[in-house]
Amino acid sequence: MSLDRPIAPDPYELLPTVGAFTLTSADVANGEPMDAAYAHGSVGGENVSPQLAWADFPAETKGFVVTCFDPDAPTGSGFWHWVLVNLPATTTELPRGVAEGELGGAFSVRNDYGQQGYGGAAPPAGDRPHRYVFAVHALDVEKLDVSPDASPAYVGFNLAFHTVARAVIRPTYQVKE
């Protein structure tokens, strides 16, 4: 049951250009299928966030935001799987399955599942592979002025004004019919 629609643009191609830095993961890779561990329970996954590590970000970085977005979701606006805000500038890695209490005051706003925290991949069964855009945003402020009930779009609006550099990994996930 492949949904017949054009491939959506990468969301960061539509925003003003910012600097880049290095993002790596022991768990996910650019253009490669993700393990079911990182998929949502609704499709038989474990709903575990992947390990992410970053380096070579600008010296003026004061904080970070980590996001995961599926631009291929059949919604007209994509699907936000994770928006983790207000990570301290001293944070350079998230372990696999990170618990928010371990993050020095950082927190997740609600994802498009309506929950705080990471929500794994869950594309429609039989659809083409979806891209999952994991991004780490280096900020020129220590914290965004948002609360846990903020929408991902509102966080994204704030990121547009405070992101000095961005690092991205784009793995894929597909649920076979």
N, C-alpha and C positions, 0 to 999 in steps of 0.2 A: 504494500500500500504506500508506495512512495508519493509524497505530496509534490505535485507539480508546481514549482515556483522557482524564481531565480535565486541565485546565491546572494545573500545579503552582504553588504560591505562590512569590513571590519570596523567596529565602532570608532576606533582611534584614528582611522584614516579620515574621518569627518571632522576631527577637532584640530585646533591649531597645533602645529608641530612643536614638540618639546625635545629636550635631550634624551639620550638613551643610556642605559647601563646594563649590566649582566644579570640575568635571572637563570638559575639552573634548578633542576629537580632530579632527585634519585627515583622519582615515581612516574613522572609524565614527561613527554618530549614533543617538540614541534611536529605537527602533522602525523603523529603516531597514535594509534588507538590506546585509550586509557583502559586499565584493568577495571573489572567490575567493582573492586573495592571502593572506587571513587564515584560510583553510580548511586543513585537514590534507591532506597529500599523498595519503592514502588515498582522497580524493574529488576529486583533481585540483587541489588548492590548492597554494599556495607555502609554507604554514606559517610565515608572517611575522607577528610581533606588530605591532599597530597603534600609531601614535604616540598618546601620551596626555600631557596637560598639566593641572596643577591649581594652584589659587590660592585665596586667602581662607580657608585652613585656620586653626584656632585657634593663637594665639600660643604656647601651651604645648606644641605638637606637638614631639616629640623624635625621631620616625622615622616611616617609612611601610611599609606592605605593600600590594602590588598583587595582585589576584586576578581570575580569569575563571572563571565557573561557568555551566554549562548546567542549569537546573532542569528542562528539558523532556526530558532524556535518559531513555529507557525502562529505567531501572535501579532505581527505587524510592528512590534517594538522589542523583539528579542526576549530573553529571560535572564534575570539576575539570580545567580546561584549563591553568591557570597559577596558581602561588602563589609570588610573588617577595617574599622577606622581607628585612628589615633594611636598607631604603633609608635613607640619612641624611636628616635634616630639611632639609638644603640642596637636596635633589633635588626639582625641581618639574616635570620632564618626562622622558619616555622617548621616544627617537626610534623611528621605525618600524624593526622588525627589530633591536631592541637586543640587543647581546651582553653577557652577564653579566660579562665581564671589565672592562666600562666602568662598573661600578656601585658603586665604592667599597666593596667587601666584601659587598655584597648577593648573595644567591643564591636559586635556585629549589629548592623541595622537589619531590619527584616528583609529577607530575600523574597523572591516572587512566589515561594511556597507559603509566605506569610509567617515565617519563623525566623528567629535570630540564629545566626550561625551558618555553617556550610550546609548547602543542600546539593546533593550529587546530581550527576547527569541523568536525564530521563527523557530522551527524545521519543517521539511516537514510534511504536513498533513498525518496522518495515520502511521507515524513512531513511533517506541517505545519511551518511555520517554527519553528525553535527560538530562544529568547532566550539571548543570551550576556551575562551580567552582569559587566561590567568594573567593579571597585570599587577605589578607593584608600582605604585605612584610615589615618587619622592616629592616631598612638600617643602614649601618655603615658610611654613608655620608648624609649630609643635602639634597643634590639634585643630581639627575642623570644628566649627561651632555647630555641631549636630547632636541630636539625641538618639537613643536606640529606636525610637519610633519613626525616625526619618525614613523617607522612601529612598531607594537606590537612585532614582532620578535626581532628587534633591542633593544627595551626596555628590553625584556626578556633576551637577551644576557648580557646587563649591570646588570640586577638583579642577574644573576648568580655569579657575582663578588662582590656584595655589600649586599646581603641578609644575615642577621645574624639570623633571625627567621621568621617563617611564620605561619599565622593562616588561617584556611579554613572552609567554609560552602559550602555544595554541595546539593542544592535543585534540583528539577527536573521540567521539563515542557513538556507537550505533547499536540499536536493539533490533535483532533479526526477527522476522515474522515467524 
